[in-house]
Amino acid sequence: MEHLAEKIQEEPLLSAIYVIDSSPATTFESKFYRGSFLDITRCCQQMKNDLEVISYDLTDMNSIVSNFTGMSTVSLVQALKDILLDPDERTNLKMEMLEFCRQEYAENVVQLKFIDEFEKNFQPHDAVQWYLRSDVFLHKMLTRAWRVLDPDILFKLRYFLQHLHQQIKSTVDTNPLTLYRTLRIQENNSIKLKTNQGGLCSFNEFVLLDKTPSTSQPSPMNKNSTIVHFEILLGKGVSFSNKSNEILLTMGTMFRIDKVESIDEQTFNVKLTSNDDILKAGLLMTKDLRQAVRGQFPSVRMLKLMKQKDLVGYMEYFYAIIIEDSQAMQDEATLLTLGSILHALGSYYYERRLYDEAMKNLKNSLEIYLRVLPKDHITLTPTYNNIGSIYHKKGEDEKALEYHQRAYEIQKNSPNPDMDSVGTYAGNISSILIKLHRHLEAIPYLEIELKIKKKLHSNPNSPDIAVKYHNLAGAQYRAEQYADALKNYQNCLEIELKCHSPENPTVAVTYHNMATALEELGRLQEAKEAVEEAIRRLLLTKKEDDEDLQMQRTYLERLKQKIWMKSLFSSN
């Protein structure tokens, strides 16, 4: 038993250990040990009693510095709260919630009875009472959903959340009230609290506060955590529900972090304040995100919020809800949002080389965009381009070329073209044409890409520009435009000598390519000197038996032979 306990206690999310043993005196030392029981019934009863305490300790909270307006969990919760409280008269929210809960608890007879009871008896003024029933499905689902910020569950429970919030909001006490709460929170969150003194914080969920300091300690856990004793002053303008020895505050209530004191390395005292001014300050600090997810339909607002956090799974979840909503799918703003989201999903899967999934999302994006935009609208060019890139990856180069050219022509001919995009699209076209051995056609696109890169780049001696010169020269060489190729290899070399060290093998490659152009132009002595320089640079980092070095030496010998032959016949 002792050895087993040691293994169990290594689990990071462990909260309690229960032992079922018929022996009269079974015990062992462990901070997680809750007792030994003669049978499963007694053990389950103890677990039921403990669950309320353990769940109470799972409340999470987050903080931000004063005047911070960027993306944070605090702003996410405020935006989520806005959406969840958004009226949705088109949807039977109660029926939607009950159907969802019955699916979640399909095999749980006890919870199904509670769901039936709720459907039959619930009244809006009973919302707090229902929430405080910790053994009932609503408390269980909401506790978990807020703890891990599970937006799909919260969205399905909007009916109850709105009534619960409304009942709490109906009570506002203008008299100051001091409350308490002791929590075990993750160590990184307690560090942030100390760092963010003077800033704002919020508990993710509906939070219970005690009217008197608690003497009980939170449940132990293996994850790095600290015990925080909160002393909270509620002032004018804060809504709450008054229940015997406790106060219930609504989800996402904002507080100012007044003071954080370290009692020891694992324990902190924290003083918070909330009042009308602080609540307004919280709204102001989270305004940007809340405005970014404005929309006519709550499901579309949720989709926008998931996009802000790049939560791909939830983006797909809410997209699936929206496309089944006929009214939303008639709304132009919604369709533009969907097109943008699907494009983002396509890019996400493309970056992970999941090309079939990427193509599906990009094609869906294009289809939805085309319901409200003409096929030559500039908004579509990134989607056309990315579809072309996937076709290129899949080896369907003619199709790839078609989509890249479409993106290029639309962007180039628009009233306000984005030059960076024009250059990128031109480069993509040239890459495919080169792969198809259509080098002469590729040259104009390479020239455009080079000109734009030089125009936009702040450093004229950037390695990026050297690469563009090199690519252009390569296409010109293969198109037998040797003089132009030599000129651009020389332009490339001039930059490389400024931005690369002598040991960089890239410079040796450019010397070699210059030699090939010089050879085609009949300037053999210059070609020989270029190869000799390539060899000299390679010897700085490579051994004599290196394959690249041997190739250069073979080429040098061939050039020497050609020079000798030329001198032989010219002397005659």
N, C-alpha and C positions, 0 to 999 in steps of 0.2 A: 504493500500500500504506500509506503513512504517513497519508494522509487517511482511509482506511478504518479504520485502527487508532484514530484519534481518535474516530470515531463509535462504534465498538464499546466503547471504554473508558468511555463515558458510561453504559453499562448498569449499574443499581444493584446487580444480583445477580451481576455478573461475577466469576469466580474464576480463569479461565485463558484464554489465547489460544494456539491451535495453528495453525501455517501448513503447508499442503501445497503444496510448490513444487519443481519439478525443477531450479531454478537452484542452482548450487553454493554460493552464499553469500547467502541471503536472511535478513535480520534487521532489527529496528527496536527502538527504545527503548520499553520498557513494563514496568511492574512485574508485569503479568499474563502476559508472554511466556514460554512454556514450550519453545519451540524450533520449528525448521522441519524438515519431513520430506519425503523424496522420494516416499513413497506412503502410502496410507491405512492399510495394515497396520501400518507402524511408528508412525504417529500414534496409532492405537488402542491399541497396546501401551503407549505412554507415558501415554495417558489412563487406562488401566487401573491403571498404577502410581501415578499421581497421585490417582486417585479415593479411595484409602484415606486419604491424607493430608488431602484436602479434606473428606471425610466426618468425619474425626476432629475437624476444626475447627468442625463444625456443632453440637456439643453446646451446649445452652442451659441456663441456670441462672437462678434467681429468688431474691429475698430478702424478708424481712419484719422489722419492728422487733420488739424484745423484747416479749413479752406481747400481741402482736397476735392477735386471735381472729376477725377478720372474713374475708370472702371474699378470696382471693388466689390467684395461680397456684400458690404453695407448697401451700396447703390443697387446691386442686383436684387436684394431683398425688397428694397423700396419700390423698384420698378415692378417686381413680381406682385407685390401687394396691390399696387395700382391696378394691374390687370385682373387680378383675382376678384377685386371689388367692383369691376366694371360691369354694369347691368347688361344682361344678354336676354332681352325679351323674346328673341326668336327661338330660344331653346328652353325646353322643359328641364331646367337644371336639377330639380328634385328627382325626376325619373332617370335622368342621365347618371346622377350620383348613385342611386339605388341599384341600377343595373350594373354599374361598375363594381360596387361593393359586393354584390352577390357573386359576381365572377371571381373576385379576389378571395372570397371566403366560401367558395362552392362546396368544399369538403368539410366545412366547420359548422356543425349543427348549432352550437351555442351562439356563434356570431350571426348566423342566419336568422335565429329567433330575435336577436337584438335588432337586426335590420327590419324585420317584419314589424316589430314594436315601434320603431322609429317611423316607418311609413304610416302606421295607423294613428299614432298618438302625438307626433311631434308638433309643437307650437313654437313660433319664433321666440316667445319670451322664455322658453325652456332651453335655449341653446347653451347657456353657460352650464346649466345642470347636466346636460348630456355630455358636454366636453369633459367635465370633472369626473365622469364615470370611467376610471382608468382601465376597467376590464372590458370596455365596450369598443367596438370596431372603430368608431370615430377618433377616440383618443389614441388608439394604437396606430392608426394610419397617419394621423396628423403629426404625432410625435416623430415617427420615422421620416415622413416626407420633409418636415422642416429641418430635421437633423442633417440629412444628406442633401437637402434642397432638390427634391424629386419633383420637377415641375408638372409632369403628367398626372401624378396622383393629386397634387394640389389643384390642378385645373379641373379635374373631375369632381372634386369636393367643394366647388365654388358655392353651391347652394347653402351648405352648412356654414362655410367660412363667412359668407356675407351676413347671415343671420347672427352668428356669434359676434362678429365685429360690430354689427349694428346694436346689439344688446349692450355690449361693453361701452360703446360710444354714447349711449343714452345717459350715462352717469358721469358727471363731471363735478368734482369737489374743488372748491376754490381755496380750501384750507390746506396749508402745507402738511405733508404726511411723510414720516420716515419709515422705511421698510427695509427688509433684510433678505438676503439669499446667500447660501453657501454652496458653491459649485466646485467640482473638479473639472478643470478645462485643460486643453492641450497646452503644453509648455510654450509653443510658439505664439499662441494667442495671448497668454499672460505677458510674454515679453513685449508684444505689440501694444498691449494696454499701457505698459509702463512707458514705452517709447512715445505713445500718442497722447500723453497727458495734455489736457486742454482741448483735445479733439473730440470726436463723437464716436459712439458705439451703439450697437443694438443687439438684442437677443433675436435670433432668427424667427422665433415662434411666439405664440401666446405664452406669456411667462407668469408663473405664480411667485408672489413675493410674500414673505412672512411679516406679520406685524410686530413680532418680537424676535430677537436674535435666536437662531437655532443652536442647540447644543450638540446635535447629531453631526457626524462626519460623513462626507460622501463615500460611496463605495470605492474600494481600491481598484486599480487597474494597472496593467503592465506597460501600456503606452506612456511615453514621457508626458507627465502631467503635473499640474500644481493645484493646490487648494486655494480658492479665492473666496474671501468673505466680503460680500458686497453690502454696503450701506447706501441706500438709495433715497434721495429726497424728491418727492413728487410735489410740484407746485401747481400754479394756476394753469388750466387748460388741458390737463392730462386726464383722459377717460379711463375708467377702470370699473371692474365688478367687485363688489365688496362681499366676501364670503367668510363669515365667522373670523377665524384667525389669519385669513389669507386675503390677498388682493390679486385679481387676474387682470393683466394688461394685454392689450391687443397685439397682434403680430407686428414685429418690426418697430416697436416704440423706440424712439431715439433718446439717447442720454448724452450728457457732457461728462467727460472723464475729469473729475476735479482733482483727485489725489490717488496715487498708488504707493503703498508702503510695503516694503519687504519685511515680513516677520522672520523668516528664514529662507533658505534656498527653495523650499517647496511650498511656502505659504505666503499669501499676500492679503492685505486689507485694501479695498478699493472703494472710494466714494464717488457716487454718480449723482447727477441731478437731471431731472426732466421737467420742463414747463413749456408754456405756449411759445416762448421765444426760441427755445432749443428745438422744438418740433418744427418751427418755421425754418430755422437754420438748416436742419436736416433736409427739409424739402428743397431748399435752395442749393445745397451741395450736391444733391442727387438729381437736379433738374435736367441736366444734359442727357443722361441716359433715359430718364422717363419720357423726355420729349422725342428722343430718337426712336422710341418704340410706340409712338402714337399710331392709331389706326382705327378704322371703322368697326372692325370685328375683333373680339378678344383673342380668337385663335390666331389671327394674323399678327396681333401684337406679341403673342407668345413666340411665334416663329421669329419675329424680328429680335426679340430678346435672346433667344437661343443662338441666333446668328452673331449677336454682339459678343457672346462668350464662346463662340466656335464649338458649341455642343452638338456635334454632328448627329448623334443618335436621336436627340430630341428635335433637331431640325427636320429630320425625316418623319418623325412621329407627327408633328403638327402639320407638316405638308400633307400627309395622308388624310388628316382630318379636314383640311381646307378644301382639297379637291373633291370631297364628297358634299361640300356645301354649295349648292347651286347658286344661291344669292351672292356669296362671296366671289364665286367664279365669274360673275357678271360685272364685277367691280374693277375698273381699270387700274386703280392704285394697287389693289390686291394682286392683280396679274403681273404688274411690274415688279412687285415685291417677290412673288413666286419665281419669276424669271431670274431675278438677281440671286435668290437663295439657291436655286438649282444650279446656276453657273458656279457658285461658290462650292457646292457639293461636288460638282464635276472636277473642279480644280483640286479639291481635297483628295479625291481618289486618284487623280492623275499623278499627283506628287508621290503617292504611295504605289505607283505602277499597277494600279487596279484599273486597267484600261477599259474593260467592258463596262464596269460600274460607272466609270467617268463618262464614257460615251453615252450611256443611258441618261444620265442626269443632264448632260449638255444638250442632247437632242430634245429632251423634255423642256429644258429652258428655252430653247429656240422656238419650239412649238407654242409655248405659252406667250413668249414675247410677241410672236407674229400675230397673235389675236388682237393686239392693240398698237403695234408698230409696223411701219412699212419695212419690207425686206432689206432696204438699203439704209436703214437708220443706223447712225453711228454707235448707238448703244449695243448693237448686235456684233460689232467687230471683234471684241474679245472672245465671244462665244464661237464665231466662225473660225477664228484663229486657233482656239483650243481644240475644236473638232478636227481641224487640219492636223494639228500636232499628234492627236491620237491615231488618225489614219496613217501618219508617217511612222509612228511607233509600230503599227501593225503591218507595215510593209505595203500599204495601199497608197502608193505615192501619187498616182494620178488624181485620186480623190483628195488627198492631202493638198495637192497643188491647187485644186479648184477652190477649196475653202480658204486657204491662205491668200490667194489672189483676190477673192471676194472681200476679205477683211481689209486687204491693202487698198483696193480701189475705193471702197466706201470711205475709209479713213482719209486717204489722200485727197479725195474730191469733196470732202465736207467743208463747210464754211470756216470752221475752226478746227483744223486737224491737229491731233496730238502728235508732235514730231517724234517723240520717243517711240510711240506705237507704230508710226509709219516705218521707222528704221527697223524695229523688231520684225514687223511683218515682211519687209523687204529681205531681211536676213533669212527668215524662214523659207521664203520662196527660193532664194538662191541656193540654200542647202539642198532642197529637193531637186532643183534643176541640175546641180552638180552630181547628185547621186544618180540622176537619169542620164548623165554624160551630155547634158545640153549646156555646155560651158559658155558658149557664145551668148545664149539667152540669159544666163546667170549674171553676166558682167554688169549690165545696167543696174540691176538690183543691188549688187555688191557696192557699186559706186555710190548709190543713194544712201545705203546703210553707212558707208564710210563718211560721207559728207555730214550726215545728221549726227553721227557719233562725235565728229570733230567740233560741230557747232554746239552740242549740248555739254560736252565734257569740259570740266573746269581745268583739267591738266592736259595740255597738248602732247605731253610726253608719257602718256599713260600706256601701260602694257596692253590695255583693251584696244587702243587705237592701232598699236603695232600689229595686233592680231588681225584687225580689219584690212590693213594694208597687205598682210601676208595672204589672207584668203583671196583678195582681189587679184594679187599677182599670180596665185596658183591657178585661178580660172583663166586668166589671160595667157598663161604659159600653155595650158591644155588647149586653148583656142588658137594656138600658134601666133599669138601676139607677143613675140618675145621681147621686143624693145619696151613695150608698156609693162610687161611682167618684170623686167630688170629694174625699171624705174621704181616700181612699187616695192620690190624686194629691198632696194636701196633705202627707200623711205622707211620701211619697216626696220631695217638694220640701224638706221640713224637713231630711232627711238629706243631700240633695244639696248644699244651701247650706253644710253643714258640711264636707263631704269633697271638693267640687269647687271649682276656681278659677272666678272670674267669667267667664273666657274659654271654659269648657267648654260646648260646644253642647248637651250632654245636658240641662242645666238649662233651656235655651230650649225644648226639646221638651216638657218637663214643664209649663212655663208655657202652652204652646199647648194641651196636652191638658186642662189645668185649664179653659182658656177654653171648650173644646168642651162640657165638663160644665156649666159655669156658664151657657152659652147655652141648653142643653136645660132647665135649671132656671129660665130666664127672668131670670137675673141678668146682664143685658146689660152694664151699666156695669162690673161686676167682670170680666166676660169681656174687655171692651175693655182694661181696665188690665192684665190678664194678658198679652194679646197685645202690648201696648206694651212690657211688660218683656221679653218674648221677643225683640222687634225690637232693643231696646237692647242686649241681651246678644249677639245675633248680629252687631251692628255692631262689636263689639270685635275680631272676627276675620274678618269677611267684607266683601266689597265690595258696593256698591249693586245691581250686576247679578246677584248671586248668586241662584240659583233658590230656595233655601229662604227667603231674605229677601224675594224678590218674592211668594212664596206667603203669607208672614205679612202683608205689606202688603195683599194682595188680601183676605185674611180680615179684617183690621182695617177696611178700607173697607166691607165687607159688614156688619160689626157696627155701624159708625157709621150706616149707612143704616137698619138695623133699629131702632137707638135713636131716630133722627130720626122714623121712621115711627110708633114707639110713642108718642113725645111729641106727634106731630101729632094722632093720634086720641084720646089721653088728654086733650088740651086742648079737644077738641070735646065 
